[in-house]
């Protein structure tokens, strides 16, 4: 089975399973991942997803053996091209999806080339200390077409992004944490557990409010400060009334004092 979903209440762990090929992507696996994340986004009981590659490898990018057959008439049959000629499903699967809920990437081993683009697509990244990223497709003349040139500079800045994109060099977990390419580094073998722990912690918060803030965060790129603030207000004003007032009342009644959020 190319993809499976393991559910722990509101946390869904979506597992990319092609360990015999270091979880390199092909059209069948891309489609399975795409459909799994659509299912997650549609299900009202699912609140946060963890994205994990089975077998000690997040994703080694697109399967170059399949890429060598790209000129074959059937090679793109799994991709539904929209009116503007770009595929609705990305070559790596879900990386063109704009989900309404958070995704946390749990990165073991390599997340390189298209695999790095999948990690960048997630909201947050947990890397094992032995994991690494890199635009390894630079070596073979394969461009970034799953959002890498868009998301990487937004995370680490244009200069650092240029370094990584143009050189294609390896980025180990320690450097990734230092430059903002990941948010957490954990011992080898613990990325999934840490990502799931983090995911469960997010489910404890009022979801409509959290996701309104997430939506504003993700859509403000390219806007003027005034337009972005206007969008922030329009997207969240109702949440202040619906959720924030009730939360303020809980605080006034004694919850969450001295930074204690265990019982909120």
C-alpha positions as YAML, in Angstrom:
chain: A
units: angstrom
residues:
- id: 1
  name: UNK
  ca: [0.00, 0.00, 0.00]
- id: 2
  name: UNK
  ca: [1.71, 3.26, -1.11]
- id: 3
  name: UNK
  ca: [0.09, 5.43, 1.57]
- id: 4
  name: UNK
  ca: [-1.74, 4.67, 4.77]
- id: 5
  name: UNK
  ca: [-3.31, 6.75, 7.50]
- id: 6
  name: UNK
  ca: [-2.95, 5.96, 11.20]
- id: 7
  name: UNK
  ca: [-5.39, 7.88, 13.39]
- id: 8
  name: UNK
  ca: [-4.97, 8.89, 17.03]
- id: 9
  name: UNK
  ca: [-8.20, 10.76, 17.63]
- id: 10
  name: UNK
  ca: [-7.96, 14.15, 15.90]
- id: 11
  name: UNK
  ca: [-4.34, 13.57, 14.83]
- id: 12
  name: UNK
  ca: [-3.84, 11.72, 11.55]
- id: 13
  name: UNK
  ca: [-0.39, 10.42, 10.64]
- id: 14
  name: UNK
  ca: [-0.18, 10.13, 6.87]
- id: 15
  name: UNK
  ca: [2.56, 7.67, 5.95]
- id: 16
  name: UNK
  ca: [4.41, 7.63, 2.65]
- id: 17
  name: UNK
  ca: [5.58, 4.05, 2.24]
- id: 18
  name: UNK
  ca: [8.02, 3.17, -0.51]
- id: 19
  name: UNK
  ca: [11.07, 2.35, 1.61]
- id: 20
  name: UNK
  ca: [12.62, 0.08, -1.01]
- id: 21
  name: UNK
  ca: [13.17, 3.22, -3.13]
- id: 22
  name: UNK
  ca: [14.01, 5.55, -0.20]
- id: 23
  name: UNK
  ca: [10.45, 6.84, -0.55]
- id: 24
  name: UNK
  ca: [11.22, 8.35, -3.94]
- id: 25
  name: UNK
  ca: [8.04, 9.53, -5.62]
- id: 26
  name: UNK
  ca: [6.29, 8.10, -8.66]
- id: 27
  name: UNK
  ca: [2.85, 8.96, -10.07]
- id: 28
  name: UNK
  ca: [1.06, 6.21, -8.13]
- id: 29
  name: UNK
  ca: [2.47, 7.29, -4.77]
- id: 30
  name: UNK
  ca: [1.97, 10.98, -5.58]
- id: 31
  name: UNK
  ca: [-1.71, 10.36, -6.28]
- id: 32
  name: UNK
  ca: [-2.14, 8.32, -3.10]
- id: 33
  name: UNK
  ca: [-0.61, 11.07, -0.96]
- id: 34
  name: UNK
  ca: [-2.68, 13.73, -2.71]
- id: 35
  name: UNK
  ca: [-5.90, 11.85, -2.01]
- id: 36
  name: UNK
  ca: [-4.91, 11.12, 1.61]
- id: 37
  name: UNK
  ca: [-4.40, 14.80, 2.38]
- id: 38
  name: UNK
  ca: [-7.67, 15.72, 0.66]
- id: 39
  name: UNK
  ca: [-9.40, 13.14, 2.87]
- id: 40
  name: UNK
  ca: [-7.75, 14.68, 5.94]
- id: 41
  name: UNK
  ca: [-8.87, 18.17, 4.97]
- id: 42
  name: UNK
  ca: [-12.47, 17.08, 4.36]
- id: 43
  name: UNK
  ca: [-12.89, 15.11, 7.59]
- id: 44
  name: UNK
  ca: [-14.22, 17.37, 10.35]
- id: 45
  name: UNK
  ca: [-12.89, 15.05, 13.06]
- id: 46
  name: UNK
  ca: [-9.29, 15.39, 11.81]
- id: 47
  name: UNK
  ca: [-7.56, 18.48, 13.18]
- id: 48
  name: UNK
  ca: [-3.80, 18.12, 12.59]
- id: 49
  name: UNK
  ca: [-1.82, 15.86, 10.25]
- id: 50
  name: UNK
  ca: [1.67, 14.44, 10.67]
- id: 51
  name: UNK
  ca: [3.46, 13.61, 7.42]
- id: 52
  name: UNK
  ca: [6.04, 10.81, 7.82]
- id: 53
  name: UNK
  ca: [8.10, 8.64, 5.48]
- id: 54
  name: UNK
  ca: [8.38, 5.01, 6.50]
- id: 55
  name: UNK
  ca: [11.68, 3.18, 6.77]
- id: 56
  name: UNK
  ca: [14.00, 5.93, 8.00]
- id: 57
  name: UNK
  ca: [13.68, 8.15, 4.96]
- id: 58
  name: UNK
  ca: [11.31, 11.06, 4.47]
- id: 59
  name: UNK
  ca: [11.57, 11.27, 0.68]
- id: 60
  name: UNK
  ca: [14.50, 11.10, -1.74]
- id: 61
  name: UNK
  ca: [12.67, 13.18, -4.34]
- id: 62
  name: UNK
  ca: [11.12, 12.17, -7.62]
- id: 63
  name: UNK
  ca: [12.05, 8.71, -8.88]
- id: 64
  name: UNK
  ca: [14.65, 9.59, -11.52]
- id: 65
  name: UNK
  ca: [14.12, 6.24, -13.23]
- id: 66
  name: UNK
  ca: [10.54, 7.30, -13.89]
- id: 67
  name: UNK
  ca: [11.62, 10.83, -14.76]
- id: 68
  name: UNK
  ca: [13.78, 9.42, -17.54]
- id: 69
  name: UNK
  ca: [10.54, 8.17, -19.17]
- id: 70
  name: UNK
  ca: [8.78, 11.55, -18.91]
- id: 71
  name: UNK
  ca: [8.50, 11.88, -22.69]
- id: 72
  name: UNK
  ca: [6.38, 8.74, -22.90]
- id: 73
  name: UNK
  ca: [2.74, 9.55, -23.85]
- id: 74
  name: UNK
  ca: [1.39, 7.88, -20.71]
- id: 75
  name: UNK
  ca: [3.87, 9.44, -18.29]
- id: 76
  name: UNK
  ca: [1.59, 12.36, -17.33]
- id: 77
  name: UNK
  ca: [-1.75, 10.55, -17.46]
- id: 78
  name: UNK
  ca: [-2.23, 10.79, -13.68]
- id: 79
  name: UNK
  ca: [-2.08, 14.59, -13.69]
- id: 80
  name: UNK
  ca: [-5.22, 16.67, -14.20]
- id: 81
  name: UNK
  ca: [-4.14, 19.90, -15.90]
- id: 82
  name: UNK
  ca: [-6.25, 22.98, -15.20]
- id: 83
  name: UNK
  ca: [-7.28, 25.78, -17.54]
- id: 84
  name: UNK
  ca: [-3.90, 27.50, -17.22]
- id: 85
  name: UNK
  ca: [-1.94, 24.39, -18.02]
- id: 86
  name: UNK
  ca: [-0.61, 23.65, -14.54]
- id: 87
  name: UNK
  ca: [-1.43, 20.38, -12.82]
- id: 88
  name: UNK
  ca: [-3.95, 20.45, -9.98]
- id: 89
  name: UNK
  ca: [-2.00, 17.59, -8.42]
- id: 90
  name: UNK
  ca: [1.68, 18.41, -8.18]
- id: 91
  name: UNK
  ca: [4.33, 15.98, -9.44]
- id: 92
  name: UNK
  ca: [5.19, 15.21, -5.80]
- id: 93
  name: UNK
  ca: [1.49, 14.86, -4.91]
- id: 94
  name: UNK
  ca: [0.01, 17.26, -2.33]
- id: 95
  name: UNK
  ca: [2.41, 20.21, -2.62]
- id: 96
  name: UNK
  ca: [-0.07, 22.41, -4.55]
- id: 97
  name: UNK
  ca: [-2.84, 21.84, -2.02]
- id: 98
  name: UNK
  ca: [-3.86, 24.75, 0.20]
- id: 99
  name: UNK
  ca: [-5.24, 22.91, 3.21]
- id: 100
  name: UNK
  ca: [-7.39, 24.47, 5.91]
- id: 101
  name: UNK
  ca: [-5.60, 22.67, 8.77]
- id: 102
  name: UNK
  ca: [-1.97, 22.28, 9.91]
- id: 103
  name: UNK
  ca: [0.48, 19.65, 8.66]
- id: 104
  name: UNK
  ca: [3.69, 18.79, 10.52]
- id: 105
  name: UNK
  ca: [6.48, 17.03, 8.61]
- id: 106
  name: UNK
  ca: [8.42, 14.41, 10.57]
- id: 107
  name: UNK
  ca: [11.74, 14.13, 8.74]
- id: 108
  name: UNK
  ca: [14.03, 11.13, 9.01]
- id: 109
  name: UNK
  ca: [17.02, 10.60, 6.74]
- id: 110
  name: UNK
  ca: [16.95, 12.47, 3.44]
- id: 111
  name: UNK
  ca: [14.35, 15.04, 2.44]
- id: 112
  name: UNK
  ca: [16.00, 16.05, -0.79]
- id: 113
  name: UNK
  ca: [14.99, 17.50, -4.17]
- id: 114
  name: UNK
  ca: [11.21, 17.06, -4.40]
- id: 115
  name: UNK
  ca: [11.26, 15.52, -0.91]
- id: 116
  name: UNK
  ca: [12.60, 18.80, 0.41]
- id: 117
  name: UNK
  ca: [9.77, 20.59, -1.39]
- id: 118
  name: UNK
  ca: [7.26, 18.34, 0.38]
- id: 119
  name: UNK
  ca: [8.83, 19.21, 3.74]
- id: 120
  name: UNK
  ca: [8.67, 22.92, 2.85]
- id: 121
  name: UNK
  ca: [4.95, 22.53, 2.04]
- id: 122
  name: UNK
  ca: [4.20, 21.54, 5.64]
- id: 123
  name: UNK
  ca: [3.50, 24.16, 8.30]
- id: 124
  name: UNK
  ca: [6.33, 22.95, 10.55]
- id: 125
  name: UNK
  ca: [9.19, 20.51, 10.31]
- id: 126
  name: UNK
  ca: [10.65, 18.18, 12.95]
- id: 127
  name: UNK
  ca: [14.02, 16.78, 11.85]
- id: 128
  name: UNK
  ca: [16.03, 13.99, 13.40]
- id: 129
  name: UNK
  ca: [19.62, 14.97, 14.13]
- id: 130
  name: UNK
  ca: [20.82, 12.63, 11.36]
- id: 131
  name: UNK
  ca: [18.30, 13.93, 8.79]
- id: 132
  name: UNK
  ca: [19.26, 16.28, 5.98]
- id: 133
  name: UNK
  ca: [17.82, 18.33, 3.15]
- id: 134
  name: UNK
  ca: [19.19, 19.61, -0.13]
- id: 135
  name: UNK
  ca: [18.27, 20.56, -3.68]
- id: 136
  name: UNK
  ca: [19.93, 17.41, -4.97]
- id: 137
  name: UNK
  ca: [18.06, 17.63, -8.27]
- id: 138
  name: UNK
  ca: [20.52, 20.42, -9.15]
- id: 139
  name: UNK
  ca: [22.98, 17.69, -10.14]
- id: 140
  name: UNK
  ca: [20.69, 16.29, -12.84]
- id: 141
  name: UNK
  ca: [19.18, 19.41, -14.35]
- id: 142
  name: UNK
  ca: [15.76, 18.77, -12.83]
- id: 143
  name: UNK
  ca: [14.13, 22.06, -11.69]
- id: 144
  name: UNK
  ca: [12.10, 22.74, -8.58]
- id: 145
  name: UNK
  ca: [8.44, 22.61, -9.64]
- id: 146
  name: UNK
  ca: [6.71, 21.74, -6.35]
- id: 147
  name: UNK
  ca: [7.03, 25.13, -4.67]
- id: 148
  name: UNK
  ca: [10.69, 25.03, -3.68]
- id: 149
  name: UNK
  ca: [11.63, 28.36, -5.26]
- id: 150
  name: UNK
  ca: [8.59, 29.98, -3.62]
- id: 151
  name: UNK
  ca: [8.55, 28.54, -0.11]
- id: 152
  name: UNK
  ca: [12.28, 28.27, 0.60]
- id: 153
  name: UNK
  ca: [13.04, 32.03, 0.43]
- id: 154
  name: UNK
  ca: [9.97, 32.74, 2.55]
- id: 155
  name: UNK
  ca: [11.40, 30.50, 5.25]
- id: 156
  name: UNK
  ca: [15.10, 31.32, 5.19]
- id: 157
  name: UNK
  ca: [15.43, 34.55, 3.17]
- id: 158
  name: UNK
  ca: [16.41, 35.09, -0.43]
- id: 159
  name: UNK
  ca: [20.20, 34.99, 0.04]
- id: 160
  name: UNK
  ca: [20.24, 31.69, 1.91]
- id: 161
  name: UNK
  ca: [17.65, 30.26, -0.48]
- id: 162
  name: UNK
  ca: [19.85, 31.23, -3.43]
- id: 163
  name: UNK
  ca: [22.80, 29.43, -1.82]
- id: 164
  name: UNK
  ca: [20.82, 26.23, -1.31]
- id: 165
  name: UNK
  ca: [19.03, 26.31, -4.67]
- id: 166
  name: UNK
  ca: [22.05, 27.19, -6.81]
- id: 167
  name: UNK
  ca: [24.63, 24.95, -5.13]
- id: 168
  name: UNK
  ca: [22.35, 22.02, -4.31]
- id: 169
  name: UNK
  ca: [24.47, 21.33, -1.24]
- id: 170
  name: UNK
  ca: [23.50, 19.17, 1.70]
- id: 171
  name: UNK
  ca: [21.90, 20.87, 4.72]
- id: 172
  name: UNK
  ca: [22.15, 18.89, 7.94]
- id: 173
  name: UNK
  ca: [19.60, 19.19, 10.73]
- id: 174
  name: UNK
  ca: [21.73, 21.47, 12.91]
- id: 175
  name: UNK
  ca: [22.12, 24.01, 10.11]
- id: 176
  name: UNK
  ca: [18.47, 23.64, 9.12]
- id: 177
  name: UNK
  ca: [17.43, 24.59, 12.65]
- id: 178
  name: UNK
  ca: [19.85, 27.53, 12.72]
- id: 179
  name: UNK
  ca: [18.63, 29.07, 9.47]
- id: 180
  name: UNK
  ca: [14.91, 28.44, 10.02]
- id: 181
  name: UNK
  ca: [14.51, 25.51, 7.65]
- id: 182
  name: UNK
  ca: [13.09, 23.40, 10.48]
- id: 183
  name: UNK
  ca: [11.61, 24.16, 13.90]
- id: 184
  name: UNK
  ca: [12.69, 21.15, 15.99]
- id: 185
  name: UNK
  ca: [15.63, 18.73, 16.00]
- id: 186
  name: UNK
  ca: [15.31, 15.44, 17.89]
- id: 187
  name: UNK
  ca: [17.41, 12.29, 18.31]
- id: 188
  name: UNK
  ca: [17.41, 9.71, 15.54]
- id: 189
  name: UNK
  ca: [14.22, 7.69, 15.38]
- id: 190
  name: UNK
  ca: [12.09, 10.21, 17.29]
- id: 191
  name: UNK
  ca: [10.79, 12.59, 14.61]
- id: 192
  name: UNK
  ca: [7.41, 10.94, 14.27]
- id: 193
  name: UNK
  ca: [6.81, 10.77, 18.03]
- id: 194
  name: UNK
  ca: [7.78, 14.41, 18.50]
- id: 195
  name: UNK
  ca: [5.62, 15.53, 15.56]
- id: 196
  name: UNK
  ca: [2.64, 13.61, 16.91]
- id: 197
  name: UNK
  ca: [3.18, 15.06, 20.40]
- id: 198
  name: UNK
  ca: [3.27, 18.53, 18.87]
- id: 199
  name: UNK
  ca: [0.17, 17.78, 16.79]
- id: 200
  name: UNK
  ca: [-1.79, 16.68, 19.86]
- id: 201
  name: UNK
  ca: [-0.77, 19.86, 21.67]
- id: 202
  name: UNK
  ca: [-2.31, 21.91, 18.83]
- id: 203
  name: UNK
  ca: [-5.62, 20.06, 19.07]
- id: 204
  name: UNK
  ca: [-6.16, 21.43, 22.59]
- id: 205
  name: UNK
  ca: [-6.64, 24.99, 21.34]
- id: 206
  name: UNK
  ca: [-9.85, 26.51, 19.91]
- id: 207
  name: UNK
  ca: [-9.46, 25.35, 16.31]
- id: 208
  name: UNK
  ca: [-11.38, 28.01, 14.40]
- id: 209
  name: UNK
  ca: [-9.26, 30.74, 15.98]
- id: 210
  name: UNK
  ca: [-5.97, 28.91, 15.45]
- id: 211
  name: UNK
  ca: [-6.78, 28.20, 11.82]
- id: 212
  name: UNK
  ca: [-7.87, 31.80, 11.20]
- id: 213
  name: UNK
  ca: [-4.45, 32.95, 12.39]
- id: 214
  name: UNK
  ca: [-2.80, 30.25, 10.28]
- id: 215
  name: UNK
  ca: [-4.73, 31.37, 7.21]
- id: 216
  name: UNK
  ca: [-3.67, 35.01, 7.70]
- id: 217
  name: UNK
  ca: [-0.06, 33.94, 8.20]
- id: 218
  name: UNK
  ca: [-0.01, 31.92, 5.00]
- id: 219
  name: UNK
  ca: [-1.82, 34.38, 2.73]
- id: 220
  name: UNK
  ca: [-0.19, 37.70, 3.64]
- id: 221
  name: UNK
  ca: [2.88, 37.23, 1.44]
- id: 222
  name: UNK
  ca: [3.12, 39.93, -1.20]
- id: 223
  name: UNK
  ca: [0.58, 42.20, 0.46]
- id: 224
  name: UNK
  ca: [1.31, 45.66, 1.78]
- id: 225
  name: UNK
  ca: [1.36, 45.87, 5.56]
- id: 226
  name: UNK
  ca: [-1.94, 47.75, 5.54]
- id: 227
  name: UNK
  ca: [-3.67, 45.23, 3.24]
- id: 228
  name: UNK
  ca: [-2.33, 42.32, 5.27]
- id: 229
  name: UNK
  ca: [-3.60, 43.84, 8.51]
- id: 230
  name: UNK
  ca: [-6.96, 44.52, 6.92]
- id: 231
  name: UNK
  ca: [-7.15, 40.88, 5.84]
- id: 232
  name: UNK
  ca: [-6.13, 39.77, 9.33]
- id: 233
  name: UNK
  ca: [-8.99, 41.76, 10.85]
- id: 234
  name: UNK
  ca: [-11.61, 40.61, 8.37]
- id: 235
  name: UNK
  ca: [-10.60, 36.99, 8.82]
- id: 236
  name: UNK
  ca: [-10.51, 37.03, 12.60]
- id: 237
  name: UNK
  ca: [-12.93, 39.66, 13.91]
- id: 238
  name: UNK
  ca: [-15.77, 37.17, 14.19]
- id: 239
  name: UNK
  ca: [-13.49, 34.74, 16.03]
- id: 240
  name: UNK
  ca: [-12.92, 37.40, 18.70]
- id: 241
  name: UNK
  ca: [-16.65, 37.43, 19.35]
- id: 242
  name: UNK
  ca: [-17.31, 33.72, 18.92]
- id: 243
  name: UNK
  ca: [-14.30, 32.25, 20.69]
- id: 244
  name: UNK
  ca: [-12.10, 34.93, 22.19]
- id: 245
  name: UNK
  ca: [-14.69, 36.35, 24.59]
- id: 246
  name: UNK
  ca: [-15.39, 32.88, 26.01]
- id: 247
  name: UNK
  ca: [-11.66, 32.26, 26.35]
- id: 248
  name: UNK
  ca: [-11.17, 35.54, 28.15]
- id: 249
  name: UNK
  ca: [-13.92, 34.53, 30.55]
- id: 250
  name: UNK
  ca: [-12.14, 31.25, 31.32]
- id: 251
  name: UNK
  ca: [-8.94, 33.18, 32.04]
- id: 252
  name: UNK
  ca: [-10.84, 35.60, 34.28]
- id: 253
  name: UNK
  ca: [-12.21, 32.61, 36.16]
- id: 254
  name: UNK
  ca: [-8.69, 31.41, 36.93]
- id: 255
  name: UNK
  ca: [-7.58, 29.22, 34.01]
- id: 256
  name: UNK
  ca: [-4.09, 29.50, 32.52]
- id: 257
  name: UNK
  ca: [-2.59, 31.66, 35.24]
- id: 258
  name: UNK
  ca: [1.23, 31.93, 35.48]
- id: 259
  name: UNK
  ca: [1.63, 30.37, 32.05]
- id: 260
  name: UNK
  ca: [-0.03, 27.07, 33.03]
- id: 261
  name: UNK
  ca: [-1.83, 25.85, 29.91]
- id: 262
  name: UNK
  ca: [-2.35, 22.24, 31.00]
- id: 263
  name: UNK
  ca: [-5.96, 22.91, 31.96]
- id: 264
  name: UNK
  ca: [-7.45, 25.52, 29.63]
...
